[in-house]
Amino acid sequence: MFDERIGKKALVEVRDLKMHFPIYAGVLRRHVGDVKAVDGVSFDIYEGETLGLVGESGCGKSTCGRAVLRLYDITSGSIRIEGQDISTLGQDSLRTRRPAMQMVFQDPQASLNPRMTVASIIGEPLDEHTKLSRAEREARIYELMDQVGLNRDFANRYPHEFSGGQRQRIGIARALALNPKFIVCDEPIAALDVSIQAQVVNLLEDLQDRLGLTYLFISHDLSMVRHIADRVAVMYLGKIVELASRDWLYGDPKHPYTQALLSAVPEPDPSLEAATERIILTGDVPSPSNPPEGCNFCTRCPRVMDICRRVDPQFREVEPGRHVACHLYDRHQTSAGRTAP
Amino acid sequence: MPDGALPVLDVQDLKTVFRTRQGEVHAVNSVSFDLKAGELLGVVGESGSGKSVTMMSLIGLLPSPPAEVRNGRVIFGNQDLLKADDDALRQIRGARIGFVFQDPMTSLNPVFTVGFQLMEPLRKHMGMSRSGARRRAQELLELVGIPDARRRLGDYPHQFSGGMRQRVMIAIALACDPQVLIADEPTTALDVTIQAQILELVKELRQKLGMAIVWITHDLGVIAGIADRVIVMYGGQIVEHAPVRELFGNPQHPYTRALLQTIPKVHGERDARLRVIEGQPPILGAPPDACPFRARCTHRMPRCDRENPARVVVGPKHDAACFWDPATGGERDV
């Protein structure tokens, strides 16, 4: 778990994780296929870092985040958190591990119980996992509210009395209640207005500095991920196609999908906008229940080759710390197939 | 852009109020703007800033009650749309003013084929025959880049992907050759790569068809790429208005300036820390008697609490509703 090369410890190690959802059809409800939402992803998350997980809707990024926390019974693969394999743990032993790994959800409206007060929402994990006295519990709730910038006077209010940004703060306070090491943030800012997004992102960064948290930050917002993440993984149709440090990924994307994705983001600058050459992908993402043969991206790739339609490219390290799954970077291809990006 | 072109749509002093059990909400306050032939006007603002309500008020799409358009004039052609009766409005909507809404799944009818929904305006507004409408419908699907158009006319909305559905919506909006197209967050529900496809399509269609477009969005990046002119809305009012390059290059209102600084970029310099706009957008319980942005503004002056700044000219074709002058850092001389 200690990576000699970079001198950092991996807190989360995911290997060949698969999460398939069965499809049943017909009168007999026979198993006719699988939605391969996550289809063999591997990555590490180092202690204290933020790994960004980006991709378009339906690529499996949220499923991946939930599977890593074992909110699903995974199909195959291994997940180690702090060295312990949790991929096959039963619900009871999983429960004792939960305090260390928490989640912040996308929709603060749907993930907070409307009939519970803020204090009881934040206090619920404390009731479940600790034996604090009444006074200690109250003190901890106030402490958490201070940490996320919620006014203590609002402890007895209900979620609907808060704005979207404040509700997300309640969700973050709940996730922090048990001093977790690792938090999966699943699109935590997607439902918020631009001017409020920055407030929540800054809060997450402050908390990380203060409490030494490790984040898996799932988002479709490439510019926000560039801001918050140390390393970034790009997912397409259930697989990670590229994983690299933030500056490399944004400065010199290797995979054709990453290149197209980054070039599709509109820049808030008219002169830059006029100057950029867009890579416009044609068509839509194929169905994850029936992915194409070979590379998943071969149906839309602007640089597709024959081999891509036959052989699924391996996800491998092409340079130290840079992982890509693309035939353009196969060793025997490097001279012939590689052109300047 | 045709500079001296006459406006196709001229909105003056529009006020819209919602009556709720908790009292009135003043969603749109004295909004005035015009739309010139062939131009693309971007309207930017956060949720609740009044951008959608403004456009819905124009053509009587808001249910009344609770909505009430209290004041204003909307000149389209030679008539005032706010005075027009329902029949006249129905003749204009869908035929001379087209619409594209944010969510293509909820704005298409799931129980009718796409072909039927495309042919409906053609037959109702243009009086086309069934076969004529069918031919035109196929042309329209081809125009918006849907492959195998003839066969797809018989498909239902759920058989299309999100991006394709939005193309269908655009085709329906364009069916009767409208002079004005109002697009309300048309790419917000789409992924970036699909958004890029739709933006390219709109640019291409503008060149081919030359209609005027109002494009409502919260995404400044999208605006930078396609708009000619931009209106920034906050708290139910227009706070700044300028040609696109002027707005991004020389923003004058503190809200616009702060907004441009809070959004991180994909290219170029990366800021170590995001700038934030503290606080929350206002709740518009009463007609504004002071600047709606004052509580979040870093350049607040005593005057901002007393009066609501009017829009003043601050540059070439550029106006802002603010007392603060970024050039001097003091009060604007108005």
Interface residues (C-beta under 8 A of the other chain):
Chain A: E56 S57 S163 G165 D193 V194 S195 I196 Q197 A198 Q199 V201 N202 E205 H220 L222 S223 M224 R226 H227 Y250 A260 L261 L262 S263 A264 V265 P266 E267 P268 D269 P270 S271 L272 E273 R278 I280 L281 T282 D284
Chain B: E46 S47 S161 G163 M164 D191 V192 T193 I194 Q195 A196 Q197 L199 E200 H218 D219 L220 G221 V222 I223 A224 G225 V244 R245 F248 G249 A258 L259 L260 T262 I263 P264 K265 V266 H267 G268 R270 D271 R273 L274 R275 V276 I277 E278 Q280 P281 R296
